Structure formats: C-alpha cells, structure tokens
Amino acid sequence: MFSYYTAITLLSIAALLVLCVLVHENGRIQKNQRSLFYLTYLFIGLAAIAEWSGIQMNGNDDIPHWVLMLVKCADYILTPMAGGAIIRQMGIRNVGFKILNITLVINTAFQVVAAFFGWMITIDAHNNYAHGPLYFVYIIEYLCVIAIVIVEFLIYGKGFVRQNRYSLYSIMTLVLAGILLQEIFGGEFRTAYISLTLGAALLFIHYVEYAQLDAEDRINEQERMLNYDALTGLLNRYAYSKALNKFDADGELPNNLAAVSIDINGLKMVNDSLGHTAGDELICGAAKCIKEVYGEVGRCYRTGGDEFIVLANIDREKADALLNQLSDKTNLWDGTLIHNLSLSAGYALVSEYSGVSAEKLVYFADRGMYEEKSRYYNNLGDKRRAYVAEDNYS
C-alpha cells in the first residue's frame, strides 16, 4: 500500500539525489569535500530506506524472520551514522570527532552481535517485532551521538561570524526537533529522516553561502595586497598607476583635483648612519603623518622608497592649509630609533593648468616639491643636494 510515510520517504530520497546533482554541478566544491557531501547523503538515504523497510516488513508473515532482523540491524547502525556523516561533512577533526567514531564503531559491533541473540528486538510468530531487553543500550549510544553532534555544531559555529552562526544553529535545531518528535511520539510521527534531509539541504545552502563569502574575502585580501604598500599601509605604485590611467580614460580631469608630491628629507643619511630599520621607521612615520592630514580628502600613495603622492579634491586655500598641518604633524613626530622627521612637499591644481593630464599634473607637483627640497638642503649648507627641477618634461 502506498502510504503517506512511503511518499515522504520517496520525496526524501529524491531530495538527496537532487542534492547530489547540485554538489556535482558546483565547480567551487573541492573533490574531497564533494565526497563528504555524497557520503552524508548516502548514509541518510540508506538509513531512511532501512527504517521504511522495517516498518513495511513488520507483521508480514511472508518475510523471513532473519530478513526483518537484518533490516532492523541496518536501521540501528545507519541511523547514528547519518548524524556522524553530517559532522564529517563539516570537516571537524577534534577529540569529539574521535569519540564519535569510537561510539559508532562500538554501536555497529553491538548491533551485529545483538542480531544473533535478540538483544535489540524480538520477533513473534507473526513477524511483529518489539524492543528487546538491551534496547536501552542503543538509546544510550544514540543519545551520545546526538550530544556529540550538538557539541560539534557549537564548535563549528564558532568559526563563523554571528549571522552565519545563528543560521547554523537554526539548522541544528530543526534536525533535532524532527528526531525528537519521532522518538517521543513514535507511531506515525516518522519525522527523523525528513528533518535530516532538510538539514542536509540547508547545510549545503549554508556551505555555498559561506564559500562565496570566503571567496569574496580572499579576493578582497588579494586586492588589498595588490594595491596597498606592505610597509606603510598606503596605496602603492600599482594603485597609483591605475588611478592615473583611470583619469586618462575618463578624459578631462576634475577642476578641483590637486596632486601633492611629498618626499622625505635625509632618508639616505639615516639609512647609512642608523641602518635601514631606522629608515623604515622614518618612512612609516611619514606615511602616518600624510595619512592623518590627507586621508579624509584624498588618496595617499607611496610611489617609491621615500616618495609619496596624494590625489585630492581641494582648492589652493585648502592645499596651503593642509601643507601647514603636515608640517605641524612632522614637527611633533617622534620615533624609537630616530626622533625627527622632515618632508618636502609641493602641489599642483588642475584649475591652474588648463587641459593638463594627470601625469603632467603630478610632474608640476614634483617641481614644487623639488624646489622645496632644494631650499631645505640650501638651508643646511649642502650645496651638493641643492636641486631645482628644470622644465624638461616631455
């Protein structure tokens, strides 16, 4: 007879097969992880079939006793394994996972032996089965598996951000609710495997979502590593070149765009006298000051060893004010290995150079910076370092 429970079992098996297809079609799932999904669905499906078969055979005189005993033995072995397969699917390999495996092995061995002695079930002359004298041992083992699954879910959930964790715990609650309904009410309440199937489907959705978020995080991290300077945390030369290319592609530059060129004074002397660790400290100090002054109005780039460029939307009044703020910041800066910082800076405004390209705007900013640097070394009396940039741009 085609009963309601039979229909539910068939739908559960069909859902597990659909999940297998989804796993197969998902190219982002690695081969070993794909195998774990298949294994989970196999155990759930076999356990559901074993339980359904036992119910269909119960009271059927045409079925040999040993067949019914074998089916029930498979049911009691596979049901805990379905829960264990879900934990294996999560990829957890801790003490709890080892205890779970030991529990499943003990239960399997116990069920095989119990089948020969009638410890788990007894079968009367009409092929009706009932719980045997040691059925409580199975209940204890089953509860142990459920407890371990709950603990492993909680541990697994700690690896997720809060919103992903709550959805994971909701899936766990759904599965446990289905199992408990069947264990408490029995009879027609055959809800364990439909809840396990739903849980497996939701775990797959959760896995795909998490994998997508993880992939996006990796892409963002790669993008960060590609565009940001490892030493200072500022945007690097690659990001700077991309910005100039984008300005060129967009055509005419924004009228309020300014380029600020900044260079550290005396870095070579620091490297030669105090070492490159002190030089790196000076570079990081310069970057920190530049970021604090220009970070809210523009994008800050480290384009060379001690060379920095800022592209910002500011006018001349704001540009002068920010240069003064930068000077104040550097005067207050104090490092561990070196205790003073001096920068030379110059800027150029699009509003003052009609039709200029982004690269040439930076060139004019460089000229202003080198003029400032020349004055700095002239004031120190180091004529060899005096340099005024000639307008030889081509």
C-alpha positions as a Markdown table, in Angstrom:
| # | Residue | x | y | z |
|---|---|---|---|---|
| 1 | Met | 0.0 | 0.0 | 0.0 |
| 2 | Phe | 1.3 | 3.4 | -0.9 |
| 3 | Ser | 1.2 | 5.1 | 2.5 |
| 4 | Tyr | 1.9 | 8.7 | 3.5 |
| 5 | Tyr | 5.1 | 7.6 | 5.1 |
| 6 | Thr | 6.2 | 5.9 | 1.9 |
| 7 | Ala | 5.6 | 9.2 | 0.0 |
| 8 | Ile | 7.6 | 11.1 | 2.5 |
| 9 | Thr | 10.5 | 8.6 | 2.2 |
| 10 | Leu | 10.5 | 8.7 | -1.6 |
| 11 | Leu | 10.5 | 12.5 | -1.5 |
| 12 | Ser | 13.4 | 12.5 | 1.0 |
| 13 | Ile | 15.4 | 10.1 | -1.3 |
| 14 | Ala | 14.6 | 12.3 | -4.3 |
| 15 | Ala | 15.7 | 15.4 | -2.4 |
| 16 | Leu | 19.0 | 13.7 | -1.5 |
| 17 | Leu | 19.5 | 12.8 | -5.2 |
| 18 | Val | 18.9 | 16.4 | -6.2 |
| 19 | Leu | 21.5 | 17.5 | -3.6 |
| 20 | Cys | 24.0 | 15.1 | -5.2 |
| 21 | Val | 23.3 | 16.8 | -8.6 |
| 22 | Leu | 23.8 | 20.2 | -7.0 |
| 23 | Val | 27.1 | 19.2 | -5.4 |
| 24 | His | 28.2 | 17.7 | -8.7 |
| 25 | Glu | 27.4 | 20.8 | -10.7 |
| 26 | Asn | 29.1 | 23.2 | -8.2 |
| 27 | Gly | 32.6 | 23.7 | -9.5 |
| 28 | Arg | 33.7 | 25.6 | -6.4 |
| 29 | Ile | 33.5 | 22.5 | -4.2 |
| 30 | Gln | 36.7 | 20.6 | -3.9 |
| 31 | Lys | 36.9 | 16.9 | -4.7 |
| 32 | Asn | 37.4 | 15.7 | -1.1 |
| 33 | Gln | 34.6 | 18.0 | 0.1 |
| 34 | Arg | 32.3 | 16.7 | -2.6 |
| 35 | Ser | 32.9 | 13.2 | -1.5 |
| 36 | Leu | 31.9 | 14.1 | 2.1 |
| 37 | Phe | 28.6 | 15.5 | 0.8 |
| 38 | Tyr | 27.9 | 12.4 | -1.2 |
| 39 | Leu | 28.8 | 10.2 | 1.9 |
| 40 | Thr | 26.4 | 12.2 | 4.1 |
| 41 | Tyr | 23.5 | 11.9 | 1.6 |
| 42 | Leu | 24.2 | 8.1 | 1.2 |
| 43 | Phe | 24.0 | 7.4 | 4.9 |
| 44 | Ile | 20.9 | 9.5 | 5.3 |
| 45 | Gly | 19.3 | 7.7 | 2.3 |
| 46 | Leu | 20.3 | 4.2 | 3.4 |
| 47 | Ala | 19.1 | 4.8 | 7.0 |
| 48 | Ala | 15.8 | 6.2 | 5.7 |
| 49 | Ile | 15.3 | 3.1 | 3.5 |
| 50 | Ala | 16.2 | 0.7 | 6.3 |
| 51 | Glu | 13.7 | 2.3 | 8.7 |
| 52 | Trp | 11.0 | 2.3 | 6.0 |
| 53 | Ser | 11.7 | -1.3 | 5.1 |
| 54 | Gly | 11.5 | -2.4 | 8.7 |
| 55 | Ile | 8.1 | -0.7 | 9.1 |
| 56 | Gln | 6.8 | -2.3 | 5.8 |
| 57 | Met | 8.0 | -5.7 | 6.8 |
| 58 | Asn | 6.6 | -5.6 | 10.4 |
| 59 | Gly | 3.8 | -8.1 | 10.7 |
| 60 | Asn | 4.3 | -9.5 | 7.2 |
| 61 | Asp | 4.3 | -13.3 | 7.5 |
| 62 | Asp | 5.8 | -13.7 | 4.1 |
| 63 | Ile | 9.1 | -12.1 | 5.1 |
| 64 | Pro | 11.6 | -14.5 | 6.8 |
| 65 | His | 12.5 | -13.5 | 10.4 |
| 66 | Trp | 16.1 | -13.1 | 9.6 |
| 67 | Val | 15.4 | -10.6 | 6.8 |
| 68 | Leu | 13.5 | -8.4 | 9.2 |
| 69 | Met | 16.2 | -8.8 | 11.8 |
| 70 | Leu | 18.8 | -7.8 | 9.3 |
| 71 | Val | 16.9 | -4.7 | 8.2 |
| 72 | Lys | 16.4 | -3.5 | 11.8 |
| 73 | Cys | 20.1 | -4.2 | 12.5 |
| 74 | Ala | 21.0 | -2.0 | 9.5 |
| 75 | Asp | 18.5 | 0.7 | 10.7 |
| 76 | Tyr | 20.1 | 0.8 | 14.2 |
| 77 | Ile | 23.6 | 1.0 | 12.6 |
| 78 | Leu | 22.9 | 3.6 | 9.9 |
| 79 | Thr | 20.7 | 6.0 | 11.9 |
| 80 | Pro | 23.6 | 7.2 | 14.2 |
| 81 | Met | 26.0 | 7.1 | 11.2 |
| 82 | Ala | 23.8 | 9.6 | 9.4 |
| 83 | Gly | 24.5 | 12.1 | 12.2 |
| 84 | Gly | 28.2 | 11.2 | 12.2 |
| 85 | Ala | 28.3 | 11.8 | 8.4 |
| 86 | Ile | 27.0 | 15.4 | 8.9 |
| 87 | Ile | 29.8 | 16.1 | 11.4 |
| 88 | Arg | 32.3 | 14.6 | 8.9 |
| 89 | Gln | 30.9 | 16.9 | 6.2 |
| 90 | Met | 31.8 | 19.9 | 8.4 |
| 91 | Gly | 35.5 | 18.9 | 8.2 |
| 92 | Ile | 35.9 | 18.8 | 12.0 |
| 93 | Arg | 38.8 | 16.7 | 13.3 |
| 94 | Asn | 39.0 | 17.1 | 17.0 |
| 95 | Val | 38.6 | 15.0 | 20.2 |
| 96 | Gly | 34.8 | 15.0 | 19.8 |
| 97 | Phe | 35.1 | 13.6 | 16.3 |
| 98 | Lys | 37.3 | 10.8 | 17.5 |
| 99 | Ile | 34.8 | 10.0 | 20.3 |
| 100 | Leu | 32.0 | 10.0 | 17.8 |
| 101 | Asn | 33.9 | 7.5 | 15.6 |
| 102 | Ile | 34.6 | 5.2 | 18.5 |
| 103 | Thr | 30.9 | 5.4 | 19.6 |
| 104 | Leu | 29.8 | 4.5 | 16.0 |
| 105 | Val | 32.2 | 1.5 | 15.9 |
| 106 | Ile | 31.0 | 0.2 | 19.2 |
| 107 | Asn | 27.4 | 0.6 | 18.2 |
| 108 | Thr | 28.0 | -1.2 | 14.9 |
| 109 | Ala | 29.7 | -4.1 | 16.7 |
| 110 | Phe | 27.0 | -4.3 | 19.4 |
| 111 | Gln | 24.2 | -4.3 | 16.7 |
| 112 | Val | 25.8 | -7.1 | 14.8 |
| 113 | Val | 26.2 | -9.3 | 17.9 |
| 114 | Ala | 22.7 | -8.3 | 19.2 |
| 115 | Ala | 21.1 | -9.5 | 15.9 |
| 116 | Phe | 22.2 | -13.1 | 16.7 |
| 117 | Phe | 20.9 | -13.1 | 20.3 |
| 118 | Gly | 17.8 | -11.0 | 20.0 |
| 119 | Trp | 19.1 | -8.3 | 22.4 |
| 120 | Met | 17.7 | -5.3 | 20.4 |
| 121 | Ile | 14.4 | -6.7 | 19.0 |
| 122 | Thr | 12.3 | -9.7 | 19.5 |
| 123 | Ile | 10.1 | -11.1 | 16.7 |
| 124 | Asp | 7.0 | -13.1 | 17.4 |
| 125 | Ala | 5.4 | -15.9 | 15.2 |
| 126 | His | 3.5 | -13.3 | 13.1 |
| 127 | Asn | 6.7 | -11.4 | 12.3 |
| 128 | Asn | 5.9 | -8.5 | 14.6 |
| 129 | Tyr | 9.0 | -7.0 | 16.2 |
| 130 | Ala | 9.3 | -5.3 | 19.6 |
| 131 | His | 12.2 | -3.8 | 21.5 |
| 132 | Gly | 14.5 | -6.3 | 23.1 |
| 133 | Pro | 15.9 | -6.4 | 26.7 |
| 134 | Leu | 19.1 | -4.4 | 25.7 |
| 135 | Tyr | 17.4 | -1.8 | 23.5 |
| 136 | Phe | 18.3 | 0.8 | 26.2 |
| 137 | Val | 22.0 | 0.4 | 25.2 |
| 138 | Tyr | 21.2 | 1.6 | 21.7 |
| 139 | Ile | 19.2 | 4.5 | 23.2 |
| 140 | Ile | 22.3 | 5.5 | 25.3 |
| 141 | Glu | 24.6 | 5.3 | 22.3 |
| 142 | Tyr | 22.1 | 7.2 | 20.1 |
| 143 | Leu | 21.8 | 10.0 | 22.7 |
| 144 | Cys | 25.6 | 10.1 | 23.0 |
| 145 | Val | 25.8 | 10.6 | 19.2 |
| 146 | Ile | 23.2 | 13.4 | 19.4 |
| 147 | Ala | 25.1 | 15.1 | 22.2 |
| 148 | Ile | 28.4 | 14.9 | 20.3 |
| 149 | Val | 26.7 | 16.3 | 17.2 |
| 150 | Ile | 25.3 | 19.2 | 19.2 |
| 151 | Val | 28.7 | 20.0 | 20.7 |
| 152 | Glu | 30.4 | 19.7 | 17.3 |
| 153 | Phe | 27.8 | 22.0 | 15.8 |
| 154 | Leu | 28.5 | 24.6 | 18.5 |
| 155 | Ile | 32.3 | 24.3 | 18.0 |
| 156 | Tyr | 31.9 | 24.5 | 14.2 |
| 157 | Gly | 29.7 | 27.6 | 14.6 |
| 158 | Lys | 32.5 | 29.5 | 16.4 |
| 159 | Gly | 34.3 | 29.7 | 13.1 |
| 160 | Phe | 31.6 | 31.8 | 11.6 |
| 161 | Val | 30.5 | 35.4 | 12.1 |
| 162 | Arg | 27.4 | 35.8 | 14.2 |
| 163 | Gln | 24.8 | 35.9 | 11.4 |
| 164 | Asn | 26.2 | 32.7 | 9.8 |
| 165 | Arg | 26.4 | 31.1 | 13.3 |
| 166 | Tyr | 22.8 | 31.7 | 14.1 |
| 167 | Ser | 21.6 | 30.2 | 10.8 |
| 168 | Leu | 23.8 | 27.1 | 11.5 |
| 169 | Tyr | 22.3 | 26.7 | 15.0 |
| 170 | Ser | 18.8 | 27.0 | 13.5 |
| 171 | Ile | 19.6 | 24.1 | 11.1 |
| 172 | Met | 20.8 | 22.1 | 14.1 |
| 173 | Thr | 17.5 | 22.9 | 16.0 |
| 174 | Leu | 15.4 | 21.8 | 13.0 |
| 175 | Val | 17.2 | 18.4 | 12.7 |
| 176 | Leu | 17.0 | 17.8 | 16.5 |
| 177 | Ala | 13.3 | 18.7 | 16.5 |
| 178 | Gly | 12.5 | 16.2 | 13.8 |
| 179 | Ile | 14.4 | 13.4 | 15.6 |
| 180 | Leu | 12.8 | 14.2 | 19.0 |
| 181 | Leu | 9.3 | 14.2 | 17.5 |
| 182 | Gln | 9.8 | 10.7 | 16.2 |
| 183 | Glu | 11.5 | 9.4 | 19.4 |
| 184 | Ile | 8.8 | 11.0 | 21.7 |
| 185 | Phe | 5.7 | 10.2 | 19.8 |
| 186 | Gly | 6.7 | 7.3 | 17.5 |
| 187 | Gly | 4.0 | 5.6 | 15.5 |
| 188 | Glu | 3.0 | 7.8 | 12.6 |
| 189 | Phe | 5.5 | 10.5 | 13.6 |
| 190 | Arg | 8.2 | 9.4 | 11.2 |
| 191 | Thr | 10.0 | 12.8 | 11.1 |
| 192 | Ala | 13.6 | 11.9 | 11.7 |
| 193 | Tyr | 14.7 | 11.4 | 8.1 |
| 194 | Ile | 12.7 | 14.2 | 6.6 |
| 195 | Ser | 14.3 | 16.6 | 9.1 |
| 196 | Leu | 17.8 | 15.1 | 8.4 |
| 197 | Thr | 17.2 | 15.6 | 4.6 |
| 198 | Leu | 16.0 | 19.2 | 5.2 |
| 199 | Gly | 19.0 | 19.8 | 7.4 |
| 200 | Ala | 21.4 | 18.4 | 4.8 |
| 201 | Ala | 19.9 | 20.7 | 2.1 |
| 202 | Leu | 20.1 | 23.7 | 4.4 |
| 203 | Leu | 23.7 | 22.8 | 5.3 |
| 204 | Phe | 24.5 | 22.7 | 1.6 |
| 205 | Ile | 23.0 | 26.2 | 1.2 |
| 206 | His | 24.9 | 27.4 | 4.2 |
| 207 | Tyr | 28.1 | 25.9 | 2.9 |
| 208 | Val | 27.7 | 27.5 | -0.5 |
| 209 | Glu | 26.9 | 30.9 | 1.0 |
| 210 | Tyr | 29.9 | 30.7 | 3.3 |
| 211 | Ala | 32.1 | 29.5 | 0.5 |
| 212 | Gln | 31.0 | 32.5 | -1.5 |
| 213 | Leu | 31.7 | 34.9 | 1.3 |
| 214 | Asp | 35.0 | 33.3 | 1.9 |
| 215 | Ala | 35.9 | 33.6 | -1.8 |
| 216 | Glu | 34.9 | 37.3 | -1.7 |
| 217 | Asp | 37.1 | 37.8 | 1.4 |
| 218 | Arg | 40.1 | 36.1 | -0.4 |
| 219 | Ile | 39.5 | 38.3 | -3.4 |
| 220 | Asn | 39.4 | 41.4 | -1.3 |
| 221 | Glu | 42.5 | 40.4 | 0.5 |
| 222 | Gln | 44.3 | 39.8 | -2.8 |
| 223 | Glu | 43.1 | 43.1 | -4.0 |
| 224 | Arg | 44.4 | 44.7 | -0.8 |
| 225 | Met | 47.8 | 43.0 | -1.1 |
| 226 | Leu | 47.9 | 44.1 | -4.8 |
| 227 | Asn | 47.0 | 47.7 | -4.1 |
| 228 | Tyr | 48.5 | 48.5 | -0.7 |
| 229 | Asp | 52.1 | 49.0 | 0.4 |
| 230 | Ala | 53.1 | 46.3 | 2.9 |
| 231 | Leu | 55.3 | 48.6 | 4.9 |
| 232 | Thr | 53.2 | 51.7 | 5.3 |
| 233 | Gly | 49.6 | 50.6 | 4.6 |
| 234 | Leu | 49.2 | 53.4 | 2.0 |
| 235 | Leu | 48.2 | 52.7 | -1.6 |
| 236 | Asn | 51.2 | 51.5 | -3.7 |
| 237 | Arg | 52.7 | 52.3 | -7.0 |
| 238 | Tyr | 50.4 | 49.8 | -8.8 |
| 239 | Ala | 47.3 | 51.5 | -7.4 |
| 240 | Tyr | 48.8 | 54.9 | -8.3 |
| 241 | Ser | 49.3 | 53.9 | -11.9 |
| 242 | Lys | 45.8 | 52.6 | -12.1 |
| 243 | Ala | 44.5 | 55.9 | -10.8 |
| 244 | Leu | 46.4 | 57.9 | -13.4 |
| 245 | Asn | 45.2 | 55.5 | -16.2 |
| 246 | Lys | 41.6 | 55.9 | -15.0 |
| 247 | Phe | 41.9 | 59.7 | -15.1 |
| 248 | Asp | 43.3 | 59.5 | -18.6 |
| 249 | Ala | 40.5 | 57.2 | -19.7 |
| 250 | Asp | 37.8 | 59.5 | -18.2 |
| 251 | Gly | 39.2 | 62.4 | -20.2 |
| 252 | Glu | 39.2 | 65.9 | -18.7 |
| 253 | Leu | 40.3 | 66.0 | -15.1 |
| 254 | Pro | 38.0 | 67.3 | -12.3 |
| 255 | Asn | 38.6 | 71.1 | -11.9 |
| 256 | Asn | 39.1 | 70.7 | -8.1 |
| 257 | Leu | 41.7 | 67.9 | -8.4 |
| 258 | Ala | 45.1 | 68.5 | -6.8 |
| 259 | Ala | 48.2 | 66.5 | -6.9 |
| 260 | Val | 50.6 | 66.7 | -3.9 |
| 261 | Ser | 54.1 | 65.4 | -4.1 |
| 262 | Ile | 55.9 | 64.6 | -0.9 |
| 263 | Asp | 59.5 | 63.4 | -0.2 |
| 264 | Ile | 61.4 | 62.6 | 2.9 |
| 265 | Asn | 64.5 | 64.7 | 3.6 |
| 266 | Gly | 67.7 | 62.9 | 4.6 |
| 267 | Leu | 66.5 | 59.3 | 4.3 |
| 268 | Lys | 69.7 | 58.1 | 2.7 |
| 269 | Met | 71.8 | 59.7 | 5.6 |
| 270 | Val | 69.5 | 57.9 | 8.1 |
| 271 | Asn | 69.9 | 54.5 | 6.3 |
| 272 | Asp | 73.7 | 55.0 | 6.0 |
| 273 | Ser | 74.2 | 56.1 | 9.6 |
| 274 | Leu | 71.5 | 54.3 | 11.6 |
| 275 | Gly | 70.5 | 51.4 | 9.3 |
| 276 | His | 67.5 | 50.5 | 7.2 |
| 277 | Thr | 65.4 | 49.7 | 10.3 |
| 278 | Ala | 65.6 | 53.4 | 11.3 |
| 279 | Gly | 64.9 | 54.3 | 7.6 |
| 280 | Asp | 61.8 | 52.2 | 7.6 |
| 281 | Glu | 60.7 | 53.8 | 10.8 |
| 282 | Leu | 61.1 | 57.2 | 9.1 |
| 283 | Ile | 59.1 | 56.1 | 6.1 |
| 284 | Cys | 56.3 | 54.7 | 8.3 |
| 285 | Gly | 56.3 | 58.0 | 10.3 |
| 286 | Ala | 56.0 | 60.0 | 7.1 |
| 287 | Ala | 53.2 | 57.8 | 5.9 |
| 288 | Lys | 51.3 | 58.1 | 9.2 |
| 289 | Cys | 51.6 | 61.9 | 9.1 |
| 290 | Ile | 50.5 | 62.1 | 5.4 |
| 291 | Lys | 47.5 | 59.7 | 6.1 |
| 292 | Glu | 46.4 | 61.8 | 9.1 |
| 293 | Val | 46.5 | 65.0 | 7.1 |
| 294 | Tyr | 45.2 | 63.9 | 3.7 |
| 295 | Gly | 43.3 | 60.7 | 4.4 |
| 296 | Glu | 39.9 | 62.3 | 4.6 |
| 297 | Val | 40.2 | 64.5 | 1.5 |
| 298 | Gly | 42.1 | 62.3 | -0.9 |
| 299 | Arg | 44.0 | 59.1 | -1.7 |
| 300 | Cys | 47.6 | 58.6 | -0.4 |
| 301 | Tyr | 50.2 | 56.6 | -2.4 |
| 302 | Arg | 53.7 | 55.5 | -1.6 |
| 303 | Thr | 55.2 | 55.6 | -5.1 |
| 304 | Gly | 58.8 | 54.9 | -4.3 |
| 305 | Gly | 61.3 | 54.4 | -1.4 |
| 306 | Asp | 60.7 | 57.9 | 0.2 |
| 307 | Glu | 58.3 | 59.3 | -2.4 |
| 308 | Phe | 54.6 | 59.9 | -1.8 |
| 309 | Ile | 51.7 | 61.3 | -3.9 |
| 310 | Val | 48.3 | 62.5 | -2.8 |
| 311 | Leu | 45.5 | 63.0 | -5.2 |
| 312 | Ala | 42.8 | 65.1 | -3.5 |
| 313 | Asn | 39.8 | 67.3 | -4.3 |
| 314 | Ile | 40.9 | 70.6 | -2.8 |
| 315 | Asp | 41.4 | 74.2 | -3.8 |
| 316 | Arg | 44.5 | 76.3 | -3.2 |
| 317 | Glu | 43.4 | 77.6 | 0.2 |
| 318 | Lys | 42.8 | 74.1 | 1.4 |
| 319 | Ala | 46.1 | 72.9 | -0.1 |
| 320 | Asp | 48.1 | 75.5 | 1.7 |
| 321 | Ala | 46.3 | 74.8 | 5.0 |
| 322 | Leu | 47.0 | 71.1 | 4.7 |
| 323 | Leu | 50.7 | 71.7 | 3.9 |
| 324 | Asn | 50.9 | 73.6 | 7.2 |
| 325 | Gln | 49.1 | 70.8 | 9.0 |
| 326 | Leu | 51.6 | 68.4 | 7.6 |
| 327 | Ser | 54.5 | 70.5 | 8.8 |
| 328 | Asp | 53.0 | 70.6 | 12.3 |
| 329 | Lys | 52.5 | 66.8 | 12.3 |
| 330 | Thr | 56.1 | 66.1 | 11.2 |
| 331 | Asn | 57.4 | 68.5 | 13.8 |
| 332 | Leu | 55.6 | 66.6 | 16.5 |
| 333 | Trp | 56.5 | 63.2 | 15.3 |
| 334 | Asp | 59.0 | 61.2 | 17.4 |
| 335 | Gly | 60.2 | 57.7 | 16.6 |
| 336 | Thr | 62.0 | 55.0 | 18.6 |
| 337 | Leu | 65.3 | 54.9 | 16.6 |
| 338 | Ile | 65.1 | 58.4 | 15.1 |
| 339 | His | 63.5 | 61.4 | 16.6 |
| 340 | Asn | 62.9 | 63.9 | 13.9 |
| 341 | Leu | 61.2 | 63.9 | 10.5 |
| 342 | Ser | 61.4 | 66.4 | 7.7 |
| 343 | Leu | 59.3 | 66.4 | 4.5 |
| 344 | Ser | 59.5 | 68.4 | 1.3 |
| 345 | Ala | 56.1 | 68.9 | -0.4 |
| 346 | Gly | 54.7 | 70.6 | -3.4 |
| 347 | Tyr | 51.3 | 70.7 | -5.1 |
| 348 | Ala | 49.6 | 71.5 | -8.4 |
| 349 | Leu | 46.0 | 72.2 | -9.1 |
| 350 | Val | 44.0 | 71.4 | -12.2 |
| 351 | Ser | 42.3 | 74.7 | -12.0 |
| 352 | Glu | 45.7 | 76.4 | -12.6 |
| 353 | Tyr | 46.8 | 74.2 | -15.5 |
| 354 | Ser | 44.1 | 74.1 | -18.2 |
| 355 | Gly | 43.9 | 70.8 | -20.2 |
| 356 | Val | 46.7 | 69.2 | -18.2 |
| 357 | Ser | 46.9 | 65.3 | -17.9 |
| 358 | Ala | 47.1 | 63.5 | -14.6 |
| 359 | Glu | 50.7 | 62.6 | -15.2 |
| 360 | Lys | 51.7 | 66.1 | -16.0 |
| 361 | Leu | 49.8 | 67.5 | -13.0 |
| 362 | Val | 51.9 | 65.2 | -10.8 |
| 363 | Tyr | 55.0 | 66.5 | -12.7 |
| 364 | Phe | 54.2 | 70.1 | -11.8 |
| 365 | Ala | 53.6 | 69.0 | -8.2 |
| 366 | Asp | 57.1 | 67.3 | -8.3 |
| 367 | Arg | 58.6 | 70.5 | -9.4 |
| 368 | Gly | 57.2 | 72.3 | -6.4 |
| 369 | Met | 58.4 | 69.5 | -4.1 |
| 370 | Tyr | 62.0 | 69.6 | -5.5 |
| 371 | Glu | 62.1 | 73.4 | -5.2 |
| 372 | Glu | 61.2 | 72.9 | -1.5 |
| 373 | Lys | 63.8 | 70.2 | -1.2 |
| 374 | Ser | 66.4 | 72.4 | -2.7 |
| 375 | Arg | 65.6 | 75.2 | -0.2 |
| 376 | Tyr | 65.9 | 72.6 | 2.6 |
| 377 | Tyr | 69.4 | 71.5 | 1.6 |
| 378 | Asn | 70.5 | 75.0 | 0.8 |
| 379 | Asn | 69.5 | 76.0 | 4.3 |
| 380 | Leu | 71.6 | 73.1 | 5.6 |
| 381 | Gly | 74.5 | 74.3 | 3.5 |
| 382 | Asp | 74.7 | 71.1 | 1.5 |
| 383 | Lys | 75.1 | 72.6 | -2.0 |
| 384 | Arg | 75.6 | 69.1 | -3.5 |
| 385 | Arg | 72.0 | 68.3 | -2.7 |
| 386 | Ala | 70.6 | 71.6 | -4.0 |
| 387 | Tyr | 68.3 | 70.8 | -6.9 |
| 388 | Val | 65.9 | 72.9 | -8.8 |
| 389 | Ala | 63.8 | 70.9 | -11.3 |
| 390 | Glu | 64.2 | 72.1 | -14.8 |
| 391 | Asp | 61.1 | 72.1 | -17.0 |
| 392 | Asn | 62.3 | 69.4 | -19.3 |
| 393 | Tyr | 59.1 | 67.4 | -19.2 |
| 394 | Ser | 58.2 | 65.7 | -22.4 |
